[in-house]
Amino acid sequence: MKLNTARLQIRPIGLEDKDALFSYRSDPETNQYLSQQPGSLDDIEAFIKKSARTIDLPGSWFQLAIIEKESNQLIGDVGIHFLVSATENKQIELGYTLNKEFQRRGYATEALTSIIDYVFYSLKKHRITASIDPGNTASINLVERLGFRKEAHCIESLFFRGKWVDDVIYAILAREWKERKS
């Protein structure tokens, strides 16, 4: 799977990405909302190796690298979680991280728009969710800009860094995305 936008190339993450991935994921400002906080390059290598090698496997996370074309630099990553369901493999969860040096330039919107198109049009998924810390206003603004709606505010639903924290759930359906695009 490879996607191209005006400024970005999006491809599966690989071990060649570990140094750049560690650089921004180990930054305290960038990782303040991440459950996967690397302490070493070995942690990043294990994270990359844990990512599914085949897209669309129920129960797996498929990790993508966001590469800025102009500099050929890894600037972020997106995880697609293929949710296990009792019926069909039609729902996914998105998680994303962008190097703080590349935030507020439209890169996340550009990358997620391309990935959402792929998920709905190529993979034929029905629904996408995003689980976000209520304090992460930049991420909330991003998904709202993309047309996601807030579905829930879960009180103390996640045990994160030694304490119970809230979680907000945003979602969009394929038909809603397609209506926005037309």
Disulfide bonds with the S-S distance in Angstrom:
none
